[in-house]
Amino acid sequence: MNNPTLPTDEGGYPGRWWHTLDDGRVQCDLCPRDCRLHEGQRGACFVRMREGDTMVLTTYGRSSGFCIDPIEKKPLNQFYPGSSVLSFGTAGCNLACKFCQNWDISKSRDMDRLMDQASPAAIANAAAQAGCRSVAFTYNDPVIFAEYAMDVADACHALGVQTVAVTAGYIHEQPRREFFAKMDAANVDLKAFTDDFYFKLTGSHLQPVLDTLVYLKHETRVWFEITTLLIPGHNDSDTEIIAMSQWIRKELGPDVPLHFSAFHPDHKMPDVPATPPSTLVRARDIAIKEGLRYVYTGNVRHEAGDTTWCPGCQQPLIVRDWYQIRHYGLTAQGQCPHCGADAAGRFDERAGNFGRRRIPVAIQGLAV
Protein backbone atom coordinates (compact mmCIF):
# COMPACT_ATOMS: atom_id res chain seq x y z
CA MET A 1 0.00 0.00 0.00
CA ASN A 2 1.68 3.20 -1.13
CA ASN A 3 0.86 6.01 1.25
CA PRO A 4 3.06 9.02 1.99
CA THR A 5 2.07 8.93 5.69
CA LEU A 6 3.55 5.47 6.20
CA PRO A 7 7.25 4.71 6.79
CA THR A 8 9.30 3.03 4.10
CA ASP A 9 11.54 0.01 4.47
CA GLU A 10 14.52 2.35 4.51
CA GLY A 11 13.56 4.14 7.71
CA GLY A 12 11.14 4.57 10.57
CA TYR A 13 8.57 7.18 11.45
CA PRO A 14 9.93 10.14 13.49
CA GLY A 15 9.41 9.39 17.16
CA ARG A 16 8.61 11.71 20.03
CA TRP A 17 9.66 11.83 23.68
CA TRP A 18 13.44 11.43 23.61
CA HIS A 19 16.56 13.47 24.27
CA THR A 20 20.31 13.22 23.70
CA LEU A 21 22.55 12.45 26.66
CA ASP A 22 25.94 14.04 27.31
CA ASP A 23 27.69 10.81 26.31
CA GLY A 24 26.02 10.89 22.88
CA ARG A 25 23.43 8.22 23.50
CA VAL A 26 19.76 8.90 22.84
CA GLN A 27 17.37 8.28 25.74
CA CYS A 28 13.78 7.30 25.11
CA ASP A 29 11.47 9.22 27.46
CA LEU A 30 8.27 7.37 26.64
CA CYS A 31 8.18 4.89 29.52
CA PRO A 32 9.98 4.32 32.83
CA ARG A 33 12.48 1.97 31.21
CA ASP A 34 14.42 5.04 29.99
CA CYS A 35 16.26 3.05 27.32
CA ARG A 36 19.60 4.64 26.36
CA LEU A 37 20.59 3.78 22.82
CA HIS A 38 23.61 3.86 20.55
CA GLU A 39 23.21 4.10 16.78
CA GLY A 40 21.02 1.31 15.41
CA GLN A 41 19.99 -0.02 18.83
CA ARG A 42 16.37 -0.74 19.69
CA GLY A 43 14.67 -0.18 23.03
CA ALA A 44 13.31 -2.96 25.22
CA CYS A 45 10.00 -2.67 23.36
CA PHE A 46 11.92 -3.53 20.14
CA VAL A 47 9.93 -1.09 17.99
CA ARG A 48 11.52 2.21 19.02
CA MET A 49 14.99 2.58 17.57
CA ARG A 50 17.79 5.09 17.30
CA GLU A 51 18.35 6.08 13.69
CA GLY A 52 21.10 8.63 13.27
CA ASP A 53 20.61 11.23 15.96
CA THR A 54 16.87 10.69 16.37
CA MET A 55 14.35 8.19 17.70
CA VAL A 56 12.08 6.44 15.20
CA LEU A 57 9.03 4.19 15.46
CA THR A 58 9.53 1.18 13.19
CA THR A 59 5.91 -0.07 13.25
CA TYR A 60 4.04 3.10 12.30
CA GLY A 61 1.28 2.15 9.87
CA ARG A 62 1.99 -1.57 10.18
CA SER A 63 -0.38 -3.93 11.98
CA SER A 64 -0.47 -7.58 12.98
CA GLY A 65 -4.08 -7.68 11.78
CA PHE A 66 -7.53 -6.13 12.14
CA CYS A 67 -10.66 -7.68 13.67
CA ILE A 68 -14.09 -6.44 14.62
CA ASP A 69 -14.85 -7.55 18.19
CA PRO A 70 -17.53 -6.97 20.82
CA ILE A 71 -16.48 -4.11 23.10
CA GLU A 72 -16.95 -6.45 26.07
CA LYS A 73 -13.95 -8.44 24.85
CA LYS A 74 -11.48 -5.61 25.61
CA PRO A 75 -12.93 -5.94 28.32
CA LEU A 76 -15.14 -2.85 28.67
CA ASN A 77 -18.56 -3.68 30.09
CA GLN A 78 -19.77 -0.14 30.70
CA PHE A 79 -18.66 1.65 27.53
CA TYR A 80 -21.47 1.46 24.97
CA PRO A 81 -22.40 -2.15 25.79
CA GLY A 82 -23.07 -4.44 22.86
CA SER A 83 -21.27 -2.22 20.38
CA SER A 84 -18.63 -3.36 17.92
CA VAL A 85 -15.02 -2.20 17.99
CA LEU A 86 -12.39 -2.39 15.27
CA SER A 87 -9.33 -3.81 17.02
CA PHE A 88 -5.69 -3.90 15.99
CA GLY A 89 -2.16 -3.96 17.34
CA THR A 90 1.39 -3.92 16.05
CA ALA A 91 4.34 -5.84 17.55
CA GLY A 92 6.55 -5.49 20.58
CA CYS A 93 5.93 -4.52 24.20
CA ASN A 94 7.68 -2.47 26.89
CA LEU A 95 6.97 -5.09 29.55
CA ALA A 96 8.42 -8.60 29.75
CA CYS A 97 5.54 -10.56 31.27
CA LYS A 98 6.42 -14.21 31.71
CA PHE A 99 2.70 -15.02 31.62
CA CYS A 100 1.84 -13.03 28.48
CA GLN A 101 -1.30 -14.41 26.82
CA ASN A 102 -0.52 -12.61 23.52
CA TRP A 103 3.20 -13.33 23.46
CA ASP A 104 3.25 -14.35 19.78
CA ILE A 105 2.31 -10.76 18.93
CA SER A 106 3.66 -8.66 21.78
CA LYS A 107 7.07 -10.38 21.86
CA SER A 108 7.40 -10.82 18.12
CA ARG A 109 10.68 -9.77 16.55
CA ASP A 110 9.51 -10.67 13.06
CA MET A 111 8.54 -7.39 11.43
CA ASP A 112 7.69 -9.23 8.22
CA ARG A 113 4.57 -10.52 10.00
CA LEU A 114 3.18 -7.00 10.04
CA MET A 115 1.61 -7.34 6.63
CA ASP A 116 -1.46 -5.15 7.09
CA GLN A 117 -0.45 -1.58 6.33
CA ALA A 118 -2.98 1.17 6.81
CA SER A 119 -2.92 4.91 7.26
CA PRO A 120 -4.84 6.51 10.14
CA ALA A 121 -7.47 7.76 7.68
CA ALA A 122 -7.93 4.28 6.21
CA ILE A 123 -8.50 2.77 9.66
CA ALA A 124 -10.99 5.47 10.65
CA ASN A 125 -12.87 5.06 7.37
CA ALA A 126 -12.95 1.29 7.77
CA ALA A 127 -14.39 1.57 11.28
CA ALA A 128 -17.05 4.04 10.19
CA GLN A 129 -18.05 1.95 7.18
CA ALA A 130 -18.28 -1.20 9.30
CA GLY A 131 -20.55 0.57 11.80
CA CYS A 132 -18.06 0.30 14.66
CA ARG A 133 -18.70 2.57 17.65
CA SER A 134 -14.98 2.67 18.40
CA VAL A 135 -11.45 1.63 17.43
CA ALA A 136 -9.31 -0.23 19.99
CA PHE A 137 -5.53 -0.27 20.18
CA THR A 138 -4.93 -3.70 21.63
CA TYR A 139 -3.21 -7.13 21.29
CA ASN A 140 0.04 -5.40 22.25
CA ASP A 141 0.44 -2.23 24.29
CA PRO A 142 -0.40 0.95 22.33
CA VAL A 143 1.92 2.97 24.54
CA ILE A 144 4.83 1.79 22.41
CA PHE A 145 3.16 2.85 19.14
CA ALA A 146 1.70 6.02 20.66
CA GLU A 147 2.42 8.25 17.65
CA TYR A 148 0.48 5.92 15.35
CA ALA A 149 -2.37 5.42 17.84
CA MET A 150 -2.72 9.17 18.41
CA ASP A 151 -2.88 9.89 14.69
CA VAL A 152 -5.48 7.15 14.24
CA ALA A 153 -7.46 8.66 17.13
CA ASP A 154 -7.50 12.07 15.44
CA ALA A 155 -8.77 10.51 12.21
CA CYS A 156 -11.42 8.55 14.13
CA HIS A 157 -12.70 11.57 16.03
CA ALA A 158 -13.09 13.47 12.76
CA LEU A 159 -15.62 10.79 11.73
CA GLY A 160 -17.35 10.47 15.10
CA VAL A 161 -15.65 7.18 15.99
CA GLN A 162 -14.37 6.80 19.56
CA THR A 163 -11.05 5.32 20.64
CA VAL A 164 -10.01 2.73 23.22
CA ALA A 165 -6.57 1.95 24.65
CA VAL A 166 -5.96 -1.51 26.12
CA THR A 167 -2.77 -0.93 28.05
CA ALA A 168 -0.59 -1.81 31.02
CA GLY A 169 -0.31 1.90 31.77
CA TYR A 170 3.50 1.85 31.94
CA ILE A 171 4.26 5.34 30.65
CA HIS A 172 5.93 8.57 31.75
CA GLU A 173 3.96 11.64 32.81
CA GLN A 174 4.32 13.87 29.73
CA PRO A 175 3.55 11.23 27.07
CA ARG A 176 0.78 9.97 29.36
CA ARG A 177 -0.94 13.34 29.15
CA GLU A 178 -0.59 13.58 25.39
CA PHE A 179 -1.58 9.97 24.73
CA PHE A 180 -4.70 9.81 26.89
CA ALA A 181 -5.86 13.21 25.64
CA LYS A 182 -6.68 11.31 22.42
CA MET A 183 -8.50 8.40 24.10
CA ASP A 184 -12.16 8.07 25.02
CA ALA A 185 -11.83 4.87 27.02
CA ALA A 186 -9.19 2.52 28.37
CA ASN A 187 -8.79 -0.83 29.98
CA VAL A 188 -5.72 -0.84 32.20
CA ASP A 189 -4.02 -4.06 33.26
CA LEU A 190 -3.27 -3.91 36.97
CA LYS A 191 -1.23 -7.08 36.91
CA ALA A 192 -0.82 -7.45 40.66
CA PHE A 193 -0.58 -5.32 43.75
CA THR A 194 3.02 -5.93 44.81
CA ASP A 195 6.16 -4.48 43.32
CA ASP A 196 7.84 -7.85 43.83
CA PHE A 197 5.42 -9.43 41.33
CA TYR A 198 5.92 -6.61 38.84
CA PHE A 199 9.70 -6.77 39.06
CA LYS A 200 10.07 -10.57 38.92
CA LEU A 201 7.31 -11.46 36.45
CA THR A 202 7.03 -8.38 34.22
CA GLY A 203 10.43 -6.66 34.46
CA SER A 204 8.77 -3.41 35.52
CA HIS A 205 7.41 -1.66 38.62
CA LEU A 206 3.99 -1.14 40.15
CA GLN A 207 4.05 2.57 41.01
CA PRO A 208 3.96 4.00 37.45
CA VAL A 209 0.83 1.93 36.77
CA LEU A 210 -0.84 3.26 39.92
CA ASP A 211 0.15 6.76 38.83
CA THR A 212 -1.55 6.21 35.48
CA LEU A 213 -4.75 5.02 37.14
CA VAL A 214 -4.85 8.01 39.50
CA TYR A 215 -4.19 10.34 36.58
CA LEU A 216 -7.01 8.84 34.51
CA LYS A 217 -9.46 9.17 37.38
CA HIS A 218 -8.65 12.66 38.58
CA GLU A 219 -7.32 14.52 35.54
CA THR A 220 -9.15 13.14 32.50
CA ARG A 221 -12.63 12.34 31.22
CA VAL A 222 -11.47 8.95 29.91
CA TRP A 223 -13.81 6.12 30.88
CA PHE A 224 -11.62 3.30 32.18
CA GLU A 225 -11.93 -0.16 33.61
CA ILE A 226 -9.28 -2.34 35.26
CA THR A 227 -8.34 -5.95 34.57
CA THR A 228 -6.31 -8.25 36.81
CA LEU A 229 -5.24 -11.64 35.48
CA LEU A 230 -5.23 -13.91 38.53
CA ILE A 231 -2.35 -16.40 38.45
CA PRO A 232 -2.52 -19.26 40.98
CA GLY A 233 0.07 -18.87 43.71
CA HIS A 234 1.37 -15.53 42.46
CA ASN A 235 -1.23 -12.76 42.88
CA ASP A 236 -4.45 -14.49 43.97
CA SER A 237 -4.21 -14.42 47.77
CA ASP A 238 -7.00 -12.92 49.84
CA THR A 239 -4.53 -10.48 51.37
CA GLU A 240 -3.42 -9.08 48.02
CA ILE A 241 -6.94 -8.89 46.60
CA ILE A 242 -8.15 -7.07 49.72
CA ALA A 243 -5.27 -4.58 49.55
CA MET A 244 -5.86 -3.90 45.86
CA SER A 245 -9.61 -3.49 46.30
CA GLN A 246 -9.12 -1.12 49.22
CA TRP A 247 -6.67 0.97 47.20
CA ILE A 248 -9.06 1.18 44.24
CA ARG A 249 -11.93 2.17 46.54
CA LYS A 250 -9.87 4.87 48.27
CA GLU A 251 -7.89 6.31 45.34
CA LEU A 252 -10.24 5.79 42.39
CA GLY A 253 -13.66 5.43 43.95
CA PRO A 254 -16.19 2.59 44.05
CA ASP A 255 -17.50 3.03 40.49
CA VAL A 256 -14.40 1.96 38.53
CA PRO A 257 -15.20 -1.50 37.13
CA LEU A 258 -12.76 -4.26 38.02
CA HIS A 259 -12.41 -7.47 35.96
CA PHE A 260 -10.77 -10.59 37.40
CA SER A 261 -9.76 -12.84 34.51
CA ALA A 262 -8.48 -16.40 34.33
CA PHE A 263 -4.89 -17.30 33.49
CA HIS A 264 -4.08 -20.20 31.19
CA PRO A 265 -0.58 -21.75 30.99
CA ASP A 266 1.41 -19.95 28.32
CA HIS A 267 4.71 -18.34 27.26
CA LYS A 268 7.28 -18.78 30.06
CA MET A 269 4.85 -20.14 32.67
CA PRO A 270 3.55 -23.36 31.07
CA ASP A 271 3.74 -25.29 34.34
CA VAL A 272 1.47 -22.98 36.34
CA PRO A 273 -2.08 -24.38 36.47
CA ALA A 274 -5.00 -22.53 34.93
CA THR A 275 -7.02 -20.34 37.24
CA PRO A 276 -10.05 -22.21 38.56
CA PRO A 277 -13.40 -20.40 38.28
CA SER A 278 -13.75 -20.56 42.07
CA THR A 279 -10.74 -18.25 42.43
CA LEU A 280 -12.39 -15.60 40.27
CA VAL A 281 -15.65 -15.88 42.20
CA ARG A 282 -13.77 -15.59 45.50
CA ALA A 283 -11.89 -12.52 44.28
CA ARG A 284 -15.11 -10.92 43.08
CA ASP A 285 -16.78 -11.53 46.43
CA ILE A 286 -13.83 -9.94 48.24
CA ALA A 287 -13.82 -6.84 46.02
CA ILE A 288 -17.56 -6.34 46.45
CA LYS A 289 -17.22 -6.73 50.20
CA GLU A 290 -14.52 -4.02 50.13
CA GLY A 291 -16.98 -1.60 48.53
CA LEU A 292 -16.46 -1.89 44.76
CA ARG A 293 -19.77 -1.68 42.90
CA TYR A 294 -18.91 -3.21 39.54
CA VAL A 295 -16.81 -6.37 39.68
CA TYR A 296 -16.69 -8.91 36.86
CA THR A 297 -15.21 -12.33 36.14
CA GLY A 298 -13.53 -12.97 32.80
CA ASN A 299 -12.57 -15.95 30.62
CA VAL A 300 -15.17 -18.10 32.40
CA ARG A 301 -18.92 -18.52 32.08
CA HIS A 302 -20.39 -16.99 35.23
CA GLU A 303 -23.69 -15.14 34.92
CA ALA A 304 -23.38 -13.17 38.16
CA GLY A 305 -19.87 -12.11 37.20
CA ASP A 306 -20.95 -11.12 33.69
CA THR A 307 -23.90 -9.04 34.89
CA THR A 308 -23.92 -5.32 35.62
CA TRP A 309 -25.88 -4.86 38.84
CA CYS A 310 -27.58 -1.70 40.05
CA PRO A 311 -25.45 -0.06 42.77
CA GLY A 312 -28.64 1.09 44.49
CA CYS A 313 -31.13 -1.77 44.58
CA GLN A 314 -28.95 -4.64 43.22
CA GLN A 315 -31.32 -5.42 40.36
CA PRO A 316 -29.66 -6.75 37.19
CA LEU A 317 -29.23 -3.91 34.69
CA ILE A 318 -27.25 -5.65 31.94
CA VAL A 319 -27.29 -9.46 31.77
CA ARG A 320 -24.67 -11.10 29.56
CA ASP A 321 -23.94 -14.58 28.33
CA TRP A 322 -20.25 -14.37 27.50
CA TYR A 323 -20.26 -11.34 25.18
CA GLN A 324 -23.94 -11.60 24.20
CA ILE A 325 -26.30 -9.16 25.94
CA ARG A 326 -29.45 -11.01 27.03
CA HIS A 327 -31.10 -8.15 28.92
CA TYR A 328 -30.55 -4.40 28.87
CA GLY A 329 -32.56 -2.59 31.51
CA LEU A 330 -31.04 0.89 31.67
CA THR A 331 -33.19 3.90 30.90
CA ALA A 332 -32.26 6.35 28.15
CA GLN A 333 -30.56 8.42 30.85
CA GLY A 334 -28.41 5.50 32.02
CA GLN A 335 -30.41 4.94 35.19
CA CYS A 336 -31.90 1.95 36.94
CA PRO A 337 -35.62 1.67 36.06
CA HIS A 338 -36.35 0.26 39.52
CA CYS A 339 -34.76 2.80 41.88
CA GLY A 340 -33.47 5.58 39.61
CA ALA A 341 -29.82 5.14 40.60
CA ASP A 342 -27.27 6.30 38.02
CA ALA A 343 -25.11 3.61 36.47
CA ALA A 344 -21.47 4.57 35.95
CA GLY A 345 -20.29 4.42 32.36
CA ARG A 346 -21.02 5.56 28.84
CA PHE A 347 -24.32 4.34 27.43
CA ASP A 348 -26.57 4.70 24.41
CA GLU A 349 -30.34 4.57 24.71
CA ARG A 350 -30.25 0.95 23.59
CA ALA A 351 -27.57 -1.69 23.78
CA GLY A 352 -25.79 -2.70 20.62
CA ASN A 353 -26.49 -6.11 19.14
CA PHE A 354 -23.09 -7.10 17.79
CA GLY A 355 -23.03 -10.19 19.99
CA ARG A 356 -20.06 -12.51 20.40
CA ARG A 357 -18.80 -12.46 16.81
CA ARG A 358 -15.16 -11.92 15.87
CA ILE A 359 -14.70 -10.81 12.28
CA PRO A 360 -11.23 -10.53 10.70
CA VAL A 361 -11.15 -7.69 8.20
CA ALA A 362 -8.83 -6.37 5.52
CA ILE A 363 -8.59 -2.62 5.78
CA GLN A 364 -7.93 -2.26 2.08
CA GLY A 365 -11.23 -4.00 1.39
CA LEU A 366 -13.26 -1.74 3.67
CA ALA A 367 -11.61 1.64 3.45
CA VAL A 368 -12.39 4.44 1.06
C-alpha positions as CSV (number, residue, x, y, z in Angstrom):
1,M,0.0,0.0,0.0
2,N,1.7,3.2,-1.1
3,N,0.9,6.0,1.2
4,P,3.1,9.0,2.0
5,T,2.1,8.9,5.7
6,L,3.6,5.5,6.2
7,P,7.2,4.7,6.8
8,T,9.3,3.0,4.1
9,D,11.5,0.0,4.5
10,E,14.5,2.4,4.5
11,G,13.6,4.1,7.7
12,G,11.1,4.6,10.6
13,Y,8.6,7.2,11.5
14,P,9.9,10.1,13.5
15,G,9.4,9.4,17.2
16,R,8.6,11.7,20.0
17,W,9.7,11.8,23.7
18,W,13.4,11.4,23.6
19,H,16.6,13.5,24.3
20,T,20.3,13.2,23.7
21,L,22.6,12.5,26.7
22,D,25.9,14.0,27.3
23,D,27.7,10.8,26.3
24,G,26.0,10.9,22.9
25,R,23.4,8.2,23.5
26,V,19.8,8.9,22.8
27,Q,17.4,8.3,25.7
28,C,13.8,7.3,25.1
29,D,11.5,9.2,27.5
30,L,8.3,7.4,26.6
31,C,8.2,4.9,29.5
32,P,10.0,4.3,32.8
33,R,12.5,2.0,31.2
34,D,14.4,5.0,30.0
35,C,16.3,3.0,27.3
36,R,19.6,4.6,26.4
37,L,20.6,3.8,22.8
38,H,23.6,3.9,20.6
39,E,23.2,4.1,16.8
40,G,21.0,1.3,15.4
41,Q,20.0,0.0,18.8
42,R,16.4,-0.7,19.7
43,G,14.7,-0.2,23.0
44,A,13.3,-3.0,25.2
45,C,10.0,-2.7,23.4
46,F,11.9,-3.5,20.1
47,V,9.9,-1.1,18.0
48,R,11.5,2.2,19.0
49,M,15.0,2.6,17.6
50,R,17.8,5.1,17.3
51,E,18.3,6.1,13.7
52,G,21.1,8.6,13.3
53,D,20.6,11.2,16.0
54,T,16.9,10.7,16.4
55,M,14.4,8.2,17.7
56,V,12.1,6.4,15.2
57,L,9.0,4.2,15.5
58,T,9.5,1.2,13.2
59,T,5.9,-0.1,13.3
60,Y,4.0,3.1,12.3
61,G,1.3,2.1,9.9
62,R,2.0,-1.6,10.2
63,S,-0.4,-3.9,12.0
64,S,-0.5,-7.6,13.0
65,G,-4.1,-7.7,11.8
66,F,-7.5,-6.1,12.1
67,C,-10.7,-7.7,13.7
68,I,-14.1,-6.4,14.6
69,D,-14.9,-7.5,18.2
70,P,-17.5,-7.0,20.8
71,I,-16.5,-4.1,23.1
72,E,-17.0,-6.5,26.1
73,K,-14.0,-8.4,24.8
74,K,-11.5,-5.6,25.6
75,P,-12.9,-5.9,28.3
76,L,-15.1,-2.8,28.7
77,N,-18.6,-3.7,30.1
78,Q,-19.8,-0.1,30.7
79,F,-18.7,1.7,27.5
80,Y,-21.5,1.5,25.0
81,P,-22.4,-2.1,25.8
82,G,-23.1,-4.4,22.9
83,S,-21.3,-2.2,20.4
84,S,-18.6,-3.4,17.9
85,V,-15.0,-2.2,18.0
86,L,-12.4,-2.4,15.3
87,S,-9.3,-3.8,17.0
88,F,-5.7,-3.9,16.0
89,G,-2.2,-4.0,17.3
90,T,1.4,-3.9,16.0
91,A,4.3,-5.8,17.5
92,G,6.6,-5.5,20.6
93,C,5.9,-4.5,24.2
94,N,7.7,-2.5,26.9
95,L,7.0,-5.1,29.6
96,A,8.4,-8.6,29.8
97,C,5.5,-10.6,31.3
98,K,6.4,-14.2,31.7
99,F,2.7,-15.0,31.6
100,C,1.8,-13.0,28.5
101,Q,-1.3,-14.4,26.8
102,N,-0.5,-12.6,23.5
103,W,3.2,-13.3,23.5
104,D,3.2,-14.3,19.8
105,I,2.3,-10.8,18.9
106,S,3.7,-8.7,21.8
107,K,7.1,-10.4,21.9
108,S,7.4,-10.8,18.1
109,R,10.7,-9.8,16.5
110,D,9.5,-10.7,13.1
111,M,8.5,-7.4,11.4
112,D,7.7,-9.2,8.2
113,R,4.6,-10.5,10.0
114,L,3.2,-7.0,10.0
115,M,1.6,-7.3,6.6
116,D,-1.5,-5.1,7.1
117,Q,-0.5,-1.6,6.3
118,A,-3.0,1.2,6.8
119,S,-2.9,4.9,7.3
120,P,-4.8,6.5,10.1
121,A,-7.5,7.8,7.7
122,A,-7.9,4.3,6.2
123,I,-8.5,2.8,9.7
124,A,-11.0,5.5,10.7
125,N,-12.9,5.1,7.4
126,A,-12.9,1.3,7.8
127,A,-14.4,1.6,11.3
128,A,-17.0,4.0,10.2
129,Q,-18.1,1.9,7.2
130,A,-18.3,-1.2,9.3
131,G,-20.6,0.6,11.8
132,C,-18.1,0.3,14.7
133,R,-18.7,2.6,17.7
134,S,-15.0,2.7,18.4
135,V,-11.4,1.6,17.4
136,A,-9.3,-0.2,20.0
137,F,-5.5,-0.3,20.2
138,T,-4.9,-3.7,21.6
139,Y,-3.2,-7.1,21.3
140,N,0.0,-5.4,22.2
141,D,0.4,-2.2,24.3
142,P,-0.4,0.9,22.3
143,V,1.9,3.0,24.5
144,I,4.8,1.8,22.4
145,F,3.2,2.8,19.1
146,A,1.7,6.0,20.7
147,E,2.4,8.2,17.7
148,Y,0.5,5.9,15.4
149,A,-2.4,5.4,17.8
150,M,-2.7,9.2,18.4
151,D,-2.9,9.9,14.7
152,V,-5.5,7.2,14.2
153,A,-7.5,8.7,17.1
154,D,-7.5,12.1,15.4
155,A,-8.8,10.5,12.2
156,C,-11.4,8.5,14.1
157,H,-12.7,11.6,16.0
158,A,-13.1,13.5,12.8
159,L,-15.6,10.8,11.7
160,G,-17.4,10.5,15.1
161,V,-15.7,7.2,16.0
162,Q,-14.4,6.8,19.6
163,T,-11.0,5.3,20.6
164,V,-10.0,2.7,23.2
165,A,-6.6,1.9,24.7
166,V,-6.0,-1.5,26.1
167,T,-2.8,-0.9,28.0
168,A,-0.6,-1.8,31.0
169,G,-0.3,1.9,31.8
170,Y,3.5,1.9,31.9
171,I,4.3,5.3,30.6
172,H,5.9,8.6,31.8
173,E,4.0,11.6,32.8
174,Q,4.3,13.9,29.7
175,P,3.5,11.2,27.1
176,R,0.8,10.0,29.4
177,R,-0.9,13.3,29.2
178,E,-0.6,13.6,25.4
179,F,-1.6,10.0,24.7
180,F,-4.7,9.8,26.9
181,A,-5.9,13.2,25.6
182,K,-6.7,11.3,22.4
183,M,-8.5,8.4,24.1
184,D,-12.2,8.1,25.0
185,A,-11.8,4.9,27.0
186,A,-9.2,2.5,28.4
187,N,-8.8,-0.8,30.0
188,V,-5.7,-0.8,32.2
189,D,-4.0,-4.1,33.3
190,L,-3.3,-3.9,37.0
191,K,-1.2,-7.1,36.9
192,A,-0.8,-7.5,40.7
193,F,-0.6,-5.3,43.8
194,T,3.0,-5.9,44.8
195,D,6.2,-4.5,43.3
196,D,7.8,-7.9,43.8
197,F,5.4,-9.4,41.3
198,Y,5.9,-6.6,38.8
199,F,9.7,-6.8,39.1
200,K,10.1,-10.6,38.9
201,L,7.3,-11.5,36.5
202,T,7.0,-8.4,34.2
203,G,10.4,-6.7,34.5
204,S,8.8,-3.4,35.5
205,H,7.4,-1.7,38.6
206,L,4.0,-1.1,40.2
207,Q,4.0,2.6,41.0
208,P,4.0,4.0,37.5
209,V,0.8,1.9,36.8
210,L,-0.8,3.3,39.9
211,D,0.2,6.8,38.8
212,T,-1.6,6.2,35.5
213,L,-4.7,5.0,37.1
214,V,-4.9,8.0,39.5
215,Y,-4.2,10.3,36.6
216,L,-7.0,8.8,34.5
217,K,-9.5,9.2,37.4
218,H,-8.7,12.7,38.6
219,E,-7.3,14.5,35.5
220,T,-9.2,13.1,32.5
221,R,-12.6,12.3,31.2
222,V,-11.5,8.9,29.9
223,W,-13.8,6.1,30.9
224,F,-11.6,3.3,32.2
225,E,-11.9,-0.2,33.6
226,I,-9.3,-2.3,35.3
227,T,-8.3,-6.0,34.6
228,T,-6.3,-8.2,36.8
229,L,-5.2,-11.6,35.5
230,L,-5.2,-13.9,38.5
231,I,-2.3,-16.4,38.5
232,P,-2.5,-19.3,41.0
233,G,0.1,-18.9,43.7
234,H,1.4,-15.5,42.5
235,N,-1.2,-12.8,42.9
236,D,-4.4,-14.5,44.0
237,S,-4.2,-14.4,47.8
238,D,-7.0,-12.9,49.8
239,T,-4.5,-10.5,51.4
240,E,-3.4,-9.1,48.0
241,I,-6.9,-8.9,46.6
242,I,-8.1,-7.1,49.7
243,A,-5.3,-4.6,49.6
244,M,-5.9,-3.9,45.9
245,S,-9.6,-3.5,46.3
246,Q,-9.1,-1.1,49.2
247,W,-6.7,1.0,47.2
248,I,-9.1,1.2,44.2
249,R,-11.9,2.2,46.5
250,K,-9.9,4.9,48.3
251,E,-7.9,6.3,45.3
252,L,-10.2,5.8,42.4
253,G,-13.7,5.4,43.9
254,P,-16.2,2.6,44.0
255,D,-17.5,3.0,40.5
256,V,-14.4,2.0,38.5
257,P,-15.2,-1.5,37.1
258,L,-12.8,-4.3,38.0
259,H,-12.4,-7.5,36.0
260,F,-10.8,-10.6,37.4
261,S,-9.8,-12.8,34.5
262,A,-8.5,-16.4,34.3
263,F,-4.9,-17.3,33.5
264,H,-4.1,-20.2,31.2
265,P,-0.6,-21.7,31.0
266,D,1.4,-19.9,28.3
267,H,4.7,-18.3,27.3
268,K,7.3,-18.8,30.1
269,M,4.9,-20.1,32.7
270,P,3.5,-23.4,31.1
271,D,3.7,-25.3,34.3
272,V,1.5,-23.0,36.3
273,P,-2.1,-24.4,36.5
274,A,-5.0,-22.5,34.9
275,T,-7.0,-20.3,37.2
276,P,-10.1,-22.2,38.6
277,P,-13.4,-20.4,38.3
278,S,-13.8,-20.6,42.1
279,T,-10.7,-18.2,42.4
280,L,-12.4,-15.6,40.3
281,V,-15.6,-15.9,42.2
282,R,-13.8,-15.6,45.5
283,A,-11.9,-12.5,44.3
284,R,-15.1,-10.9,43.1
285,D,-16.8,-11.5,46.4
286,I,-13.8,-9.9,48.2
287,A,-13.8,-6.8,46.0
288,I,-17.6,-6.3,46.5
289,K,-17.2,-6.7,50.2
290,E,-14.5,-4.0,50.1
291,G,-17.0,-1.6,48.5
292,L,-16.5,-1.9,44.8
293,R,-19.8,-1.7,42.9
294,Y,-18.9,-3.2,39.5
295,V,-16.8,-6.4,39.7
296,Y,-16.7,-8.9,36.9
297,T,-15.2,-12.3,36.1
298,G,-13.5,-13.0,32.8
299,N,-12.6,-16.0,30.6
300,V,-15.2,-18.1,32.4
301,R,-18.9,-18.5,32.1
302,H,-20.4,-17.0,35.2
303,E,-23.7,-15.1,34.9
304,A,-23.4,-13.2,38.2
305,G,-19.9,-12.1,37.2
306,D,-20.9,-11.1,33.7
307,T,-23.9,-9.0,34.9
308,T,-23.9,-5.3,35.6
309,W,-25.9,-4.9,38.8
310,C,-27.6,-1.7,40.0
311,P,-25.5,-0.1,42.8
312,G,-28.6,1.1,44.5
313,C,-31.1,-1.8,44.6
314,Q,-29.0,-4.6,43.2
315,Q,-31.3,-5.4,40.4
316,P,-29.7,-6.7,37.2
317,L,-29.2,-3.9,34.7
318,I,-27.3,-5.7,31.9
319,V,-27.3,-9.5,31.8
320,R,-24.7,-11.1,29.6
321,D,-23.9,-14.6,28.3
322,W,-20.3,-14.4,27.5
323,Y,-20.3,-11.3,25.2
324,Q,-23.9,-11.6,24.2
325,I,-26.3,-9.2,25.9
326,R,-29.4,-11.0,27.0
327,H,-31.1,-8.2,28.9
328,Y,-30.5,-4.4,28.9
329,G,-32.6,-2.6,31.5
330,L,-31.0,0.9,31.7
331,T,-33.2,3.9,30.9
332,A,-32.3,6.3,28.1
333,Q,-30.6,8.4,30.9
334,G,-28.4,5.5,32.0
335,Q,-30.4,4.9,35.2
336,C,-31.9,2.0,36.9
337,P,-35.6,1.7,36.1
338,H,-36.3,0.3,39.5
339,C,-34.8,2.8,41.9
340,G,-33.5,5.6,39.6
341,A,-29.8,5.1,40.6
342,D,-27.3,6.3,38.0
343,A,-25.1,3.6,36.5
344,A,-21.5,4.6,35.9
345,G,-20.3,4.4,32.4
346,R,-21.0,5.6,28.8
347,F,-24.3,4.3,27.4
348,D,-26.6,4.7,24.4
349,E,-30.3,4.6,24.7
350,R,-30.2,1.0,23.6
351,A,-27.6,-1.7,23.8
352,G,-25.8,-2.7,20.6
353,N,-26.5,-6.1,19.1
354,F,-23.1,-7.1,17.8
355,G,-23.0,-10.2,20.0
356,R,-20.1,-12.5,20.4
357,R,-18.8,-12.5,16.8
358,R,-15.2,-11.9,15.9
359,I,-14.7,-10.8,12.3
360,P,-11.2,-10.5,10.7
361,V,-11.2,-7.7,8.2
362,A,-8.8,-6.4,5.5
363,I,-8.6,-2.6,5.8
364,Q,-7.9,-2.3,2.1
365,G,-11.2,-4.0,1.4
366,L,-13.3,-1.7,3.7
367,A,-11.6,1.6,3.5
368,V,-12.4,4.4,1.1
